[in-house]
Amino acid sequence: MITKDSGAPGVRAIVSTAIAAAVGAPLGLRPPQLWSGLRTGAVAFGAVAMTVAALTAVPRVRQGMIDRTVPAKPVRWLALDIPVATAWTEEMLFRGMLQTVAERALGRTVGSLVQATAFGLWHIPDARRVGDPVLGTVVVTGVAGLVFGWLARRSGSVLAPVLAHVAFNESSAVAAIVLQRR
C-alpha cells in the first residue's frame, strides 16, 4: 500500500499510475482528453490559486498559514513533494483507481461519494500531525475530492484534478512561506 511516507516522489507517482492503469482507469493522458484536461485544469488552477490568495485575508486562515511548519528544504517540497508525491499520486489513487472501481461497482453517484469520503479520511493522519481539526479536514478534503472527481469526469482526464490539487497545495504552501518571512 502507498502511504504518504512511502519512498521517493517518482516511485510513488509510478506505482500509483501503474495501479490506476491496472484497473483500466480512463486517465485521459493522450489527446484529445489530454488537451481537455490541460484546459480545464488551467482554469481550475487559476480559480483555486486566487481563492487561496483571497483567503489569506481571513485572520484565522492567515494565522494558520503563519503557524504552519514549513519544511527545511521548501524547494524540494514545492518542486517534487507537492506536485509529484502528493497531487499526482493521490489523483492516480483516488480519481484514477478508486473512482473507477467504485463507480463500476456502485454507480456514478455512490462511487463518487465513496472516493471522496476515502480521500477525506486519508487526510486524518495529516490533520493530527499538524494539529488541524480532524472533522473539518475530512469534510474539506472530502468536498475537494468531489470537485476533483467532477473535474476528471468533465475533462475526461485526470490531469484536470492534478492541476487543481497542485494549485491548492502549492498556493497554500507559498502563502505560508511568504507570510512567515514577513
RODO-2510 file (C-alpha; in nm, 4 decimals, decimal comma):
residues 182
     n   res          X          Y          Z
     1     m     0,0000     0,0000     0,0000
     2     i     0,1191     0,3500    -0,0774
     3     t     0,1305     0,5723     0,2280
     4     k     0,2174     0,9381     0,2476
     5     d     0,5686     0,8466     0,3620
     6     s     0,6358     0,5728     0,1047
     7     g     0,9533     0,6220    -0,0917
     8     a     1,0723     0,8809    -0,3341
     9     p     0,8244     1,1042    -0,5179
    10     g     0,8972     0,9419    -0,8542
    11     v     0,8462     0,5911    -0,7192
    12     r     0,5145     0,6903    -0,5599
    13     a     0,3996     0,8503    -0,8857
    14     i     0,4971     0,5483    -1,0957
    15     v     0,3389     0,2952    -0,8583
    16     s     0,0139     0,4915    -0,8258
    17     t    -0,0082     0,5372    -1,2031
    18     a     0,0513     0,1659    -1,2548
    19     i    -0,2256     0,0829    -1,0070
    20     a    -0,4695     0,3169    -1,1842
    21     a    -0,3732     0,1728    -1,5233
    22     a    -0,4091    -0,1833    -1,3908
    23     v    -0,7783    -0,1274    -1,3138
    24     g    -0,8321     0,0270    -1,6568
    25     a    -0,8936     0,3781    -1,5267
    26     p    -0,9657     0,6280    -1,8045
    27     l    -0,6705     0,8537    -1,7259
    28     g    -0,7078     1,0737    -2,0349
    29     l    -0,3359     1,1323    -2,0761
    30     r    -0,3468     1,1225    -2,4573
    31     p    -0,5079     1,3717    -2,6952
    32     p    -0,7829     1,4848    -2,7159
    33     q    -0,8575     1,4212    -2,3462
    34     l    -0,5098     1,5455    -2,2561
    35     w    -0,5870     1,8885    -2,4071
    36     s    -0,9233     1,8993    -2,2339
    37     g    -0,7563     1,8116    -1,9036
    38     l    -0,4974     2,0845    -1,9529
    39     r    -0,7622     2,3481    -2,0366
    40     t    -0,9955     2,2520    -1,7539
    41     g    -0,7054     2,2131    -1,5131
    42     a    -0,5604     2,5520    -1,6058
    43     v    -0,8920     2,7229    -1,5337
    44     a    -0,9256     2,5329    -1,2054
    45     f    -0,5634     2,6162    -1,1179
    46     g    -0,6271     2,9875    -1,1585
    47     a    -0,9534     2,9799    -0,9644
    48     v    -0,8038     2,7786    -0,6784
    49     a    -0,4883     2,9921    -0,6532
    50     m    -0,6937     3,3137    -0,6472
    51     t    -0,9226     3,1679    -0,3787
    52     v    -0,6297     3,0686    -0,1587
    53     a    -0,4744     3,4134    -0,2062
    54     a    -0,8035     3,5770    -0,1065
    55     l    -0,8341     3,3513     0,1982
    56     t    -0,5065     3,4874     0,3355
    57     a    -0,7068     3,7975     0,4268
    58     v    -0,9178     3,5926     0,6718
    59     p    -0,7432     3,6305     1,0100
    60     r    -0,7866     3,2681     1,1213
    61     v    -0,6661     3,1301     0,7862
    62     r    -0,3756     3,3746     0,7797
    63     q    -0,2700     3,2754     1,1322
    64     g    -0,2939     2,9078     1,0403
    65     m    -0,0574     2,9687     0,7496
    66     i     0,1816     3,1604     0,9727
    67     d     0,1763     2,8783     1,2304
    68     r     0,2229     2,6017     0,9702
    69     t     0,5528     2,4151     0,9825
    70     v     0,7392     2,4661     0,6566
    71     p     0,9988     2,2052     0,5553
    72     a     1,3637     2,2982     0,5868
    73     k     1,4003     2,2470     0,2100
    74     p     1,0984     2,4247     0,0607
    75     v     1,2339     2,3978    -0,2947
    76     r     1,2096     2,0177    -0,2888
    77     w     0,8684     2,0430    -0,1200
    78     l     0,7373     2,2771    -0,3889
    79     a     0,9073     2,1116    -0,6869
    80     l     0,8677     1,7410    -0,6054
    81     d     0,6800     1,6565    -0,2889
    82     i     0,3648     1,8558    -0,3586
    83     p     0,3163     1,8087    -0,7345
    84     v     0,4575     1,4567    -0,7772
    85     a     0,4462     1,2746    -0,4433
    86     t     0,1183     1,4262    -0,3284
    87     a    -0,1013     1,5641    -0,6081
    88     w    -0,0116     1,3207    -0,8886
    89     t    -0,0001     1,0179    -0,6587
    90     e    -0,3273     1,0953    -0,4802
    91     e    -0,5100     1,1756    -0,8037
    92     m    -0,3992     0,8466    -0,9575
    93     l    -0,5129     0,6573    -0,6484
    94     f    -0,8391     0,8393    -0,5785
    95     r    -0,9666     0,9825    -0,9092
    96     g    -0,7896     0,7191    -1,1190
    97     m    -0,8124     0,3852    -0,9411
    98     l    -1,0728     0,4273    -0,6661
    99     q    -1,3219     0,6395    -0,8582
   100     t    -1,3073     0,3957    -1,1499
   101     v    -1,3562     0,0868    -0,9342
   102     a    -1,6201     0,2443    -0,7079
   103     e    -1,8261     0,3824    -0,9976
   104     r    -1,8169     0,0473    -1,1785
   105     a    -1,9309    -0,1349    -0,8656
   106     l    -2,1729     0,1176    -0,7154
   107     g    -2,2723     0,3577    -0,9914
   108     r    -2,1591     0,7099    -1,0606
   109     t    -2,3173     0,8901    -0,7651
   110     v    -2,2325     0,6430    -0,4891
   111     g    -1,8909     0,5683    -0,6422
   112     s    -1,8094     0,9378    -0,6447
   113     l    -1,9137     0,9674    -0,2805
   114     v    -1,7025     0,6644    -0,1883
   115     q    -1,3850     0,8067    -0,3443
   116     a    -1,4471     1,1496    -0,1904
   117     t    -1,5082     1,0016     0,1540
   118     a    -1,1958     0,7874     0,1279
   119     f    -0,9994     1,0954     0,0199
   120     g    -1,1245     1,2865     0,3237
   121     l    -1,0391     1,0010     0,5594
   122     w    -0,6924     0,9656     0,4011
   123     h    -0,6107     1,3114     0,5411
   124     i    -0,6778     1,2247     0,9081
   125     p    -0,3111     1,1467     0,9864
   126     d    -0,2054     1,4786     0,8319
   127     a    -0,4630     1,6687     1,0364
   128     r    -0,3460     1,5019     1,3564
   129     r     0,0210     1,5584     1,2737
   130     v    -0,0202     1,9348     1,2209
   131     g    -0,2911     1,9913     1,4828
   132     d    -0,5759     2,0735     1,2432
   133     p    -0,9333     1,9807     1,3381
   134     v    -0,9890     1,6247     1,2133
   135     l    -1,3584     1,6612     1,1259
   136     g    -1,3009     1,9886     0,9412
   137     t    -1,0111     1,8358     0,7484
   138     v    -1,2160     1,5305     0,6488
   139     v    -1,5076     1,7467     0,5340
   140     v    -1,2945     1,9959     0,3386
   141     t    -1,0837     1,7287     0,1696
   142     g    -1,3923     1,5169     0,1047
   143     v    -1,5582     1,8094    -0,0736
   144     a    -1,2330     1,8670    -0,2633
   145     g    -1,2457     1,5001    -0,3636
   146     l    -1,5951     1,5502    -0,5064
   147     v    -1,4763     1,8537    -0,7032
   148     f    -1,1639     1,6740    -0,8232
   149     g    -1,3784     1,3788    -0,9337
   150     w    -1,6099     1,6134    -1,1223
   151     l    -1,3104     1,7773    -1,2929
   152     a    -1,1820     1,4361    -1,4039
   153     r    -1,5213     1,3369    -1,5475
   154     r    -1,5853     1,6761    -1,7070
   155     s    -1,2497     1,6928    -1,8828
   156     g    -1,2042     1,3223    -1,9465
   157     s    -0,8550     1,3495    -1,7984
   158     v    -0,7056     1,3017    -1,4546
   159     l    -0,4751     1,5915    -1,5425
   160     a    -0,7500     1,8446    -1,4568
   161     p    -0,7778     1,7376    -1,0912
   162     v    -0,3991     1,7002    -1,0699
   163     l    -0,3623     2,0669    -1,1665
   164     a    -0,6372     2,1776    -0,9249
   165     h    -0,4786     1,9725    -0,6462
   166     v    -0,1341     2,1185    -0,7210
   167     a    -0,2850     2,4674    -0,7221
   168     f    -0,4387     2,4265    -0,3785
   169     n    -0,1360     2,2701    -0,2150
   170     e     0,1249     2,4895    -0,3862
   171     s    -0,0586     2,8191    -0,3342
   172     s    -0,1188     2,7307     0,0312
   173     a     0,2491     2,6408     0,0738
   174     v     0,3735     2,9556    -0,0995
   175     a     0,1346     3,1686     0,1063
   176     a     0,2642     3,0091     0,4266
   177     i     0,6258     3,0702     0,3234
   178     v     0,5582     3,4336     0,2266
   179     l     0,3585     3,5101     0,5411
   180     q     0,6210     3,3524     0,7655
   181     r     0,9024     3,5529     0,6067
   182     r     0,7275     3,8874     0,6595
***
